[in-house]
Amino acid sequence: MNPTFSVRGESRVYIGPAGELLPGVLPEGRVVVVSDTEVDRLFRPLWASRDTVLIGTGEGGKTLQTVETIYRRFIELGVDRSTFVLAVGGGIVTDTAGFAASTYMRGLDFGFVSTTLLGQVDASVGGKNGVNVDGYKNMAGTFTQPQFVICDPVLLATLPDREFRAGLAEAVKAAVIADEELFARLEEATFEELRRNTDLLSDVISAAIRVKADIVERDEREGGERRKLNLGHTLAHAIEKSSDRMNHGEAVAVGTVLIARAAVRLGVLAAADCDRIAALLAKLGFVLESPVGMDRLLREVAKDKKNKDGELRIVLPTRIGDCDVRPFTPERFAELFV
Ligand code: GLY
């Protein structure tokens, strides 16, 4: 059984039916599953009677407290260094369980079945695991590659439209930063076609993972190029911190359009390309207005604890399929929006 991608020779990514792929990738020994209550309700037959740790749903549960709950259950279940952890769920489950697995007893092997589009095109691939601290995204975490990631497009049939759309924002992001062809394919498709046509969806997932896998191959620990994957995310994180009206993907869509407009004002992106980005996101059904004012967002950006030496690393699209990462002071960044 050949993986669709290999990331750094450490992680195999498969796009296909989870039920058929899982028996071939799970190790012989003990496997403990981490999932959430909703995924358990929908997909329990995938892992049947294996010991299972369930966490709650929602970004609010991506915390150190949840990680501690997982550790405690692992201790109760007698999980040891020889146990394999299988996380089944969306980005919240895989980020949190990946962090718990990569730190429990100094690290267990783990793998993912990703059950959301956002997880499949972005969160589950690339080895970033982590949780939020005091609302700051991913402040505690590790870079540890899962042994495998299974992305089964058929599992996405039960996703609500809103969550499916959130994943499309990350696919558009991948297209804008590095894949003009994927962008054109998304321009040709309707939201309904993407929802219904599994072949089309598999192609989109595969192209978005290709973008990410290629970048992570060259820069696993975000010393440079991996920052490109944060297109639109500086403002998106500020939106998510200031308002609970948008989920991550919805905030990324707004952040991407705001930064594309800023790139036009800076003279690094053609207005026509910015219009294409905004038109594609609008066609996919995204609201492109921030739920909170720019002043509030810029205050959040300036406060962001992740700023390096007081500087932001901002991803600017330079054309469809290419981008540049540039340093900005928060003050200089704010000037892009006056
Ligand atoms: N989601 C961005 C990254 O994995 O680097």
Boltz pocket constraint, residues with backbone or C-beta under 6 A from the ligand:
constraints:
  - pocket:
      binder: B
      contacts: [[A, 122], [A, 123], [A, 125], [A, 126], [A, 128], [A, 226], [A, 229], [A, 230]]
      max_distance: 6.0
